[in-house]
């Protein structure tokens, strides 16, 4: 079975996959080919764990990062905000990701320019936190 963190990332990617403005360019990885903009990348950044002594359950808080890349034009802020709005609505509509998480919230949004592609692009980075529990030593359990 797959690690719960991986299933959470997959579920977030699936919720965003058909956003019209992104044209199907939603990648489940921080490494992807930037051929056409806008596009969205979904990946995990870090995870914190707390062990509860009762039944050796671990409460985990995983950060899921959603990077929105858009063409750096005079409308880049509007384009990034419009995509961020759609993402936030979709993730709030299924905040437990069909039972994979027990809680979730947006933690931060950072907006700027990125020079990582062949030319400068606008970048909005939304960081969400998803809380879930597993039995210690069984991160892939349902």
MINUGU-708038 format. One record per atom (N, C-alpha, C, O, CB): residue in three letters; y, z, x. Coordinates in steps of 0.001 Angstrom, whole numbers, padded with zeros to 6 digits, always signed. Glycine has a CB too. Layout:
! MINUGU-708038
AlaYZX;...
END
This chain:
! MINUGU-708038
Unk-001180+000000+000840;Unk+000000+000000+000000;Unk+001244+000000+000886;Unk+001186+000443+002033;Unk-000003+001219-000957;Unk+002334-000478+000381;Unk+003584-000608+001122;Unk+004401+000677+001050;Unk+004385+001373+000035;Unk+004401-001781+000584;Unk+005105+000984+002114;Unk+005987+002154+002172;Unk+006960+002115+000995;Unk+007454+001048+000629;Unk+006763+002204+003525;Unk+007233+003271+000408;Unk+008138+003334-000747;Unk+009516+002774-000393;Unk+010156+002136-001228;Unk+008272+004787-001248;Unk+009973+003007+000829;Unk+011269+002488+001274;Unk+011303+000961+001149;Unk+012303+000384+000722;Unk+011553+002917+002739;Unk+010200+000321+001528;Unk+010100-001136+001432;Unk+010140-001582-000029;Unk+010788-002575-000360;Unk+008807-001634+002106;Unk+009457-000857-000890;Unk+009444-001217-002312;Unk+010815-001027-002944;Unk+011203-001796-003823;Unk+008405-000382-003065;Unk+011556-000007-002503;Unk+012921+000189-003002;Unk+013801-000975-002573;Unk+014556-001512-003383;Unk+013511+001527-002492;Unk+013712-001368-001310;Unk+014497-002504-000817;Unk+014134-003783-001577;Unk+015017-004561-001941;Unk+014267-002701+000699;Unk+012843-004000-001816;Unk+012398-005178-002570;Unk+012949-005165-003995;Unk+013354-006202-004519;Unk+010863-005243-002602;Unk+012962-003985-004618;Unk+013451-003874-005995;Unk+014947-004162-006073;Unk+015398-004831-007003;Unk+013156-002475-006557;Unk+015715-003669-005113;Unk+017152-003949-005081;Unk+017373-005450-004903;Unk+018198-006045-005596;Unk+017850-003153-003938;Unk+016644-006053-003985;Unk+016764-007496-003750;Unk+016443-008279-005025;Unk+017146-009232-005361;Unk+015827-007939-002601;Unk+015400-007887-005723;Unk+015011-008583-006954;Unk+016093-008476-008026;Unk+016344-009438-008753;Unk+013693-008015-007488;Unk+016736-007310-008128;Unk+017807-007144-009120;Unk+019012-008042-008834;Unk+019745-008415-009750;Unk+018255-005691-009161;Unk+019208-008381-007579;Unk+020380-009170-007186;Unk+020073-010662-007026;Unk+020991-011467-006872;Unk+020943-008632-005890;Unk+018817-011029-007060;Unk+018380-012383-006702;Unk+019018-013504-007502;Unk+019207-014602-006979;Unk+016920-012475-006856;Unk+019354-013251-008761;Unk+019862-014345-009587;Unk+021344-014209-009939;Unk+021783-014701-010979;Unk+019059-014432-010852;Unk+022108-013547-009085;Unk+023555-013482-009308;Unk+024114-014896-009159;Unk+024005-015490-008086;Unk+024254-012482-008302;Unk+024707-015438-010212;Unk+025152-016832-010166;Unk+026079-017160-008996;Unk+025913-018199-008357;Unk+025846-017168-011441;Unk+027040-016305-008708;Unk+028010-016604-007649;Unk+027367-016677-006262;Unk+027910-017316-005360;Unk+029104-015554-007644;Unk+026215-016026-006091;Unk+025528-016068-004797;Unk+024586-017263-004696;Unk+024056-017543-003621;Unk+024749-014777-004571;Unk+024376-017958-005788;Unk+023569-019181-005765;Unk+022152-018990-005257;Unk+021590-019894-004639;Unk+024241-020199-004928;Unk+021560-017817-005508;Unk+020191-017576-005048;Unk+020078-017198-003583;Unk+018970-017023-003077;Unk+019370-018781-005293;Unk+021195-017070-002896;Unk+021174-016743-001467;Unk+021228-015219-001287;Unk+022237-014660-000859;Unk+022366-017428-000723;Unk+020117-014576-001627;Unk+019969-013136-001460;Unk+018782-012923-000545;Unk+017665-013332-000862;Unk+019780-012397-002838;Unk+019018-012284+000588;Unk+018003-012131+001618;Unk+017585-010675+001759;Unk+018426-009777+001775;Unk+018515-012662+002951;Unk+016296-010450+001860;Unk+015724-009120+002008;Unk+015566-008813+003494;Unk+014472-008498+003962;Unk+014360-009012+001269;Unk+016665-008909+004222;Unk+016637-008707+005664;Unk+018060-008687+006200;Unk+018962-009281+005610;Unk+015804-009807+006361;Unk+018253-008013+007300;Unk+019568-008052+007948;Unk+019714-009295+008822;Unk+020815-009611+009274;Unk+019786-006788+008793;Unk+018607-010000+009062;Unk+018627-011230+009860;Unk+018272-012389+008929;Unk+017194-012413+008335;Unk+017622-011148+011083;Unk+019183-013341+008809;Unk+018971-014469+007900;Unk+019859-015621+008347;Unk+020850-015404+009045;Unk+019274-014071+006415;Unk+019518-016832+007956;Unk+020337-017993+008330;Unk+021558-018118+007416;Unk+021411-018259+006201;Unk+019497-019288+008271;Unk+022754-018068+007991;Unk+023976-018245+007199;Unk+024285-019734+007166;Unk+024953-020270+008049;Unk+025186-017422+007795;Unk+023783-020384+006127;Unk+024010-021827+005986;Unk+025066-022127+004946;Unk+025806-023105+005053;Unk+022718-022536+005619;Unk+025126-021276+003940;Unk+026060-021498+002852;Unk+026541-020136+002340;Unk+025777-019174+002260;Unk+025399-022335+001708;Unk+027812-020090+002002;Unk+028399-018845+001509;Unk+028843-019032+000065;Unk+029151-020155-000336;Unk+029594-018405+002396;Unk+028884-017976-000718;Unk+028579-016596-000349;Unk+027072-016360-000293;Unk+026279-017142-000817;Unk+029225-015626-001339;Unk+026706-015263+000356;Unk+025314-014835+000395;Unk+025280-013310+000497;Unk+026280-012663+000806;Unk+024551-015499+001590;Unk+024103-012764+000230;Unk+023920-011315+000192;Unk+022704-010951+001029;Unk+021666-011606+000942;Unk+023758-010805-001271;Unk+022831-009910+001838;Unk+021706-009391+002627;Unk+021449-007949+002208;Unk+022383-007162+002053;Unk+021996-009483+004169;Unk+020180-007612+002027;Unk+019780-006264+001624;Unk+018857-005711+002702;Unk+017884-006361+003085;Unk+019074-006266+000217;Unk+019163-004509+003194;Unk+018306-003875+004203;Unk+018503-002365+004176;Unk+019466-001855+003603;Unk+018612-004434+005618;Unk+017572-001669+004804;Unk+017683-000211+004882;Unk+018266+000171+006226;Unk+018015-000473+007245;Unk+016307+000470+004671;Unk+019050+001236+006202;Unk+019750+001655+007415;Unk+019171+002934+007987;Unk+018851+002995+009174;Unk+021224+001844+007132;Unk+019035+003958+007153;Unk+018492+005226+007627;Unk+017900+005974+006451;Unk+018149+005652+005289;Unk+019580+006077+008331;Unk+017108+006981+006785;Unk+016484+007795+005764;Unk+016416+009233+006261;Unk+016025+009486+007401;Unk+015075+007258+005405;Unk+016796+010168+005405;Unk+016690+011590+005709;Unk+015605+012187+004838;Unk+015426+011779+003691;Unk+018043+012322+005491;Unk+014878+013159+005384;Unk+013778+013789+004661;Unk+013918+015297+004669;Unk+014409+015892+005628;Unk+012437+013384+005264;Unk+013473+015903+003574;Unk+013420+017357+003459;Unk+012043+017717+002925;Unk+011619+017214+001885;Unk+014561+017913+002526;Unk+011347+018593+003646;Unk+010007+018993+003238;Unk+010093+020221+002346;Unk+010658+021246+002729;Unk+009115+019274+004467;Unk+009528+020102+001157;Unk+009408+021251+000256;Unk+008033+021867+000498;Unk+007045+021143+000618;Unk+009599+020832-001265;Unk+007961+023163+000568;Unk+006683+023816+000875;Unk+005681+023700-000258;Unk+004475+023709-000014;Unk+006911+025273+001195;Unk+006146+023592-001476;Unk+005261+023467-002615;Unk+004558+022112-002588;Unk+005206+021072-002715;Unk+006039+023648-003924;Unk+003259+022121-002426;Unk+002417+020916-002419;Unk+002805+019905-001342;Unk+002459+018728-001445;Unk+002481+020249-003766;Unk+003520+020353-000310;Unk+003913+019496+000821;Unk+004537+018189+000355;Unk+004190+017118+000853;Unk+002704+019198+001702;Unk+005454+018275-000596;Unk+006196+017108-001071;Unk+007423+016914-000191;Unk+008064+017884+000215;Unk+006607+017270-002567;Unk+007742+015680+000098;Unk+008912+015343+000888;Unk+009914+014632-000010;Unk+009592+013641-000665;Unk+008531+014462+002111;Unk+011135+015157-000028;Unk+012223+014480-000726;Unk+012938+013628+000300;Unk+013348+014121+001350;Unk+013204+015497-001418;Unk+013087+012374+000003;Unk+013701+011437+000937;Unk+014938+010799+000313;Unk+014999+010550-000890;Unk+012693+010353+001358;Unk+015914+010547+001170;Unk+017150+009887+000755;Unk+017348+008692+001683;Unk+017726+008846+002844;Unk+018390+010875+000802;Unk+017085+007499+001151;Unk+017172+006276+001954;Unk+018478+005551+001650;Unk+018891+005435+000496;Unk+015960+005347+001681;Unk+019115+005070+002708;Unk+020328+004269+002547;Unk+019945+002801+002488;Unk+019304+002274+003398;Unk+021335+004532+003705;Unk+020343+002153+001413;Unk+020135+000718+001258;Unk+021502+000058+001387;Unk+022433+000364+000643;Unk+019445+000366-000122;Unk+021597-000848+002346;Unk+022853-001534+002601;Unk+022800-002918+001971;Unk+021802-003632+002080;Unk+023138-001627+004121;Unk+023887-003279+001316;Unk+024027-004604+000713;Unk+025260-005232+001336;Unk+026385-004813+001063;Unk+024141-004534-000867;Unk+025047-006228+002166;Unk+026149-006955+002801;Unk+026440-008215+002001;Unk+025553-009036+001766;Unk+025814-007307+004280;Unk+027695-008357+001586;Unk+028143-009549+000881;Unk+028970-010365+001868;Unk+029970-009875+002393;Unk+028972-009187-000416;Unk+028566-011590+002120;Unk+029301-012487+003009;Unk+029959-013572+002165;Unk+029312-014181+001312;Unk+028359-013113+004090;Unk+031241-013811+002404;Unk+031976-014848+001677;Unk+032890-015586+002645;Unk+033270-015059+003691;Unk+032798-014236+000504;Unk+033226-016790+002282;Unk+034099-017597+003121;Unk+035468-016930+003249;Unk+036046-016486+002257;Unk+034241-019019+002546;Unk+035975-016866+004468;Unk+037274-016225+004735;Unk+038409-017168+004342;Unk+038907-017943+005159;Unk+037399-015827+006238;Unk+038800-017085+003088;Unk+039931-017859+002565;Unk+040978-016867+002067;Unk+040812-015655+002209;Unk+039481-018845+001411;Unk+042043-017383+001489;Unk+043070-016492+000955;Unk+042560-015686-000253;Unk+043206-014723-000665;Unk+044306-017304+000558;Unk+041420-016068-000816;Unk+040823-015354-001951;Unk+039635-014490-001539;Unk+038886-014034-002403;Unk+040382-016346-003013;Unk+039449-014259-000275;Unk+038241-013568+000176;Unk+038090-012186-000444;Unk+036981-011792-000804;Unk+038249-013448+001681;Unk+039192-011438-000576;Unk+039086-010102-001169;Unk+038651-010174-002630;Unk+037822-009382-003079;Unk+040425-009365-001059;Unk+039213-011126-003364;Unk+038811-011306-004765;Unk+037340-011710-004863;Unk+036600-011188-005696;Unk+039698-012367-005448;Unk+036925-012638-004010;Unk+035529-013097-004026;Unk+034570-011947-003728;Unk+033551-011796-004402;Unk+035323-014232-003003;Unk+034892-011137-002722;Unk+034037-010002-002370;Unk+034011-008967-003494;Unk+032951-008444-003837;Unk+034520-009353-001064;Unk+035180-008674-004065;Unk+035237-007690-005153;Unk+034493-008169-006392;Unk+033844-007366-007064;Unk+036686-007386-005511;Unk+034572-009444-006706;Unk+033854-009972-007871;Unk+032344-009853-007687;Unk+031632-009474-008618;Unk+034237-011439-008116;Unk+031855-010172-006494;Unk+030425-010020-006230;Unk+030030-008542-006215;Unk+028969-008184-006725;Unk+030052-010685-004890;Unk+030857-007696-005645;Unk+030565-006262-005622;Unk+030481-005705-007044;Unk+029633-004862-007337;Unk+031639-005506-004816;Unk+031361-006178-007917;Unk+031338-005732-009315;Unk+030007-006075-009965;Unk+029403-005235-010633;Unk+032493-006370-010110;Unk+029553-007293-009772;Unk+028279-007727-010354;Unk+027113-006915-009785;Unk+026211-006525-010526;Unk+028054-009230-010094;Unk+027129-006664-008496;Unk+026072-005877-007855;Unk+026053-004458-008415;Unk+024993-003944-008774;Unk+026270-005845-006323;Unk+027213-003832-008488;Unk+027280-002459-008981;Unk+026789-002356-010422;Unk+026092-001401-010766;Unk+028707-001934-008880;Unk+027136-003311-011258;Unk+026668-003302-012645;Unk+025145-003409-012718;Unk+024504-002685-013479;Unk+027313-004449-013431;Unk+024579-004301-011938;Unk+023127-004499-011964;Unk+022381-003276-011444;Unk+021368-002875-012018;Unk+022746-005725-011139;Unk+022869-002687-010371;Unk+022173-001533-009805;Unk+022314-000304-010691;Unk+021405+000524-010743;Unk+022702-001230-008409;Unk+023424-000172-011379;Unk+023584+000954-012302;Unk+022702+000782-013534;Unk+022221+001768-014093;Unk+025051+001098-012722;Unk+022489-000448-013955;Unk+021663-000707-015139;Unk+020209-000281-014925;Unk+019515+000039-015891;Unk+021718-002190-015503;Unk+019742-000272-013684;Unk+018371+000172-013364;Unk+018440+001128-012171;Unk+017841+000874-011126;Unk+017425-001058-013045;Unk+019169+002219-012339;Unk+019458+003133-011228;Unk+018221+003833-010676;Unk+018260+004341-009555;Unk+020450+004167-011673;Unk+017118+003874-011437;Unk+015874+004457-010929;Unk+014907+003379-010421;Unk+013785+003688-010019;Unk+015199+005288-012024;Unk+015335+002147-010441;Unk+014510+001026-009981;Unk+013116+001069-010603;Unk+012102+001019-009907;Unk+014400+001038-008451;Unk+013096+001162-011913;Unk+011838+001197-012678;Unk+010902+002310-012211;Unk+009684+002132-012191;Unk+011123-000145-012567;Unk+011468+003453-011836;Unk+010666+004614-011472;Unk+010414+004814-009989;Unk+009800+005810-009607;Unk+009385+004525-012144;Unk+010864+003909-009146;Unk+010676+004085-007699;Unk+011546+005208-007144;Unk+011173+005861-006170;Unk+010988+002783-006964;Unk+012702+005431-007758;Unk+013643+006459-007300;Unk+013859+007476-008411;Unk+013710+007168-009594;Unk+014999+005825-006867;Unk+014215+008702-008008;Unk+014538+009715-009008;Unk+016042+009850-009190;Unk+016505+010465-010151;Unk+013937+011059-008615;Unk+016801+009277-008268;Unk+018249+009286-008382;Unk+018825+008229-007444;Unk+018179+007818-006481;Unk+018826+010692-008060;Unk+020041+007799-007737;Unk+020717+006852-006847;Unk+022211+006928-007088;Unk+022669+007348-008151;Unk+020201+005403-007066;Unk+022964+006511-006074;Unk+024425+006470-006184;Unk+024976+005585-005083;Unk+024389+005456-004008;Unk+025041+007898-006102;Unk+026116+004982-005376;Unk+026807+004253-004318;Unk+027471+005294-003411;Unk+028131+006217-003889;Unk+027867+003231-004908;Unk+027290+005134-002117;Unk+027817+006092-001149;Unk+029136+005617-000549;Unk+030061+006410-000372;Unk+026801+006332-000041;Unk+029225+004323-000237;Unk+030451+003814+000375;Unk+030548+002303+000225;Unk+029559+001607-000007;Unk+030513+004200+001854;Unk+031781+001826+000368;Unk+032060+000395+000432;Unk+033047+000175+001562;Unk+034084+000834+001630;Unk+032618-000151-000930;Unk+032721-000755+002448;Unk+033601-001106+003556;Unk+033852-002603+003464;Unk+032912-003387+003332;Unk+032979-000705+004952;Unk+035117-003002+003534;Unk+035482-004412+003394;Unk+036248-004860+004631;Unk+037139-004158+005108;Unk+036327-004645+002113;Unk+035895-006033+005145;Unk+036584-006539+006323;Unk+036178-007972+006617;Unk+035704-008700+005745;Unk+036298-005656+007527;Unk+036377-008352+007867;Unk+035985-009683+008338;Unk+034897-009527+009384;Unk+034861-008544+010123;Unk+037204-010463+008920;Unk+034016-010507+009434;Unk+032930-010504+010405;Unk+032975-011804+011184;Unk+033193-012869+010607;Unk+031552-010320+009712;Unk+032771-011726+012481;Unk+032716-012920+013311;Unk+031310-013219+013771;Unk+031118-013939+014751;Unk+033620-012772+014502;Unk+030311-012671+013071;Unk+028923-012844+013489;Unk+028378-014231+013175;Unk+027439-014682+013832;Unk+028060-011805+012830;Unk+028934-014904+012206;Unk+028483-016256+011880;Unk+029222-017246+012783;Unk+029954-016841+013686;Unk+028727-016587+010364;Unk+029030-018520+012539;Unk+029677-019530+013368;Unk+031182-019483+013246;Unk+031889-019871+014176;Unk+029182-020902+013001;Unk+031686-019015+012120;Unk+033115-018808+011962;Unk+033310-017513+011176;Unk+032360-016978+010603;Unk+033796-020028+011241;Unk+034529-017018+011152;Unk+034806-015748+010492;Unk+034450-015810+009012;Unk+034691-016812+008339;Unk+036273-015369+010662;Unk+033874-014724+008524;Unk+033546-014598+007117;Unk+034057-013255+006612;Unk+034225-012305+007376;Unk+032019-014737+006884;Unk+034299-013204+005311;Unk+034621-011923+004699;Unk+033329-011140+004524;Unk+032275-011719+004261;Unk+035353-012113+003335;Unk+033411-009838+004669;Unk+032221-008998+004555;Unk+032553-007757+003749;Unk+033503-007039+004061;Unk+031678-008612+005948;Unk+031772-007508+002718;Unk+031830-006237+001986;Unk+030474-005584+002167;Unk+029445-006197+001882;Unk+032185-006440+000447;Unk+030465-004357+002633;Unk+029213-003620+002864;Unk+029149-002457+001881;Unk+029906-001492+001988;Unk+029116-003105+004346;Unk+028233-002565+000926;Unk+028005-001512-000046;Unk+026793-000713+000412;Unk+025735-001286+000670;Unk+027796-002094-001483;Unk+026937+000589+000516;Unk+025818+001443+000913;Unk+025437+002316-000276;Unk+026247+003083-000796;Unk+026182+002318+002160;Unk+024188+002178-000687;Unk+023637+002977-001780;Unk+022649+003975-001206;Unk+022015+003721-000182;Unk+022955+002079-002851;Unk+022526+005108-001872;Unk+021513+006087-001504;Unk+020531+006224-002658;Unk+020923+006424-003808;Unk+022156+007461-001150;Unk+019249+006113-002330;Unk+018176+006258-003302;Unk+017327+007461-002904;Unk+016871+007569-001766;Unk+017309+004959-003389;Unk+017125+008354-003854;Unk+016324+009556-003624;Unk+014948+009362-004242;Unk+014819+008869-005363;Unk+017020+010818-004214;Unk+013922+009756-003495;Unk+012560+009688-004016;Unk+011723+010784-003363;Unk+012130+011368-002359;Unk+011932+008285-003762;Unk+010561+011057-003933;Unk+009674+012060-003359;Unk+008290+011453-003132;Unk+007825+010605-003894;Unk+009582+013304-004277;Unk+007661+011910-002075;Unk+006285+011525-001752;Unk+005577+012744-001190;Unk+006225+013708-000783;Unk+006241+010330-000736;Unk+004264+012708-001166;Unk+003485+013743-000507;Unk+003615+013532+001000;Unk+003530+012402+001480;Unk+001982+013710-000965;Unk+003821+014619+001744;Unk+003945+014513+003202;Unk+002736+013755+003762;Unk+001594+014032+003398;Unk+004060+015930+003858;Unk+003004+012812+004636;Unk+001944+012020+005250;Unk+001465+010851+004421;Unk+000546+010141+004827;Unk+000799+012885+005546;Unk+002075+010636+003259;Unk+001663+009513+002393;Unk+002898+008771+001882;Unk+003153+008761+000677;Unk+000801+010023+001191;Unk+003671+008147+002781;Unk+004894+007470+002360;Unk+004648+006217+001515;Unk+005578+005660+000933;Unk+005695+007100+003568;Unk+003402+005788+001455;Unk+003092+004595+000683;Unk+002523+004917-000692;Unk+002196+004007-001454;Unk+002121+003736+001442;Unk+002403+006193-001018;Unk+001839+006590-002307;Unk+002793+006235-003446;Unk+004009+006173-003266;Unk+001533+008099-002321;Unk+002222+006009-004592;Unk+003011+005629-005771;Unk+003907+006756-006233;Unk+004637+006603-007212;Unk+002099+005205-006907;
END
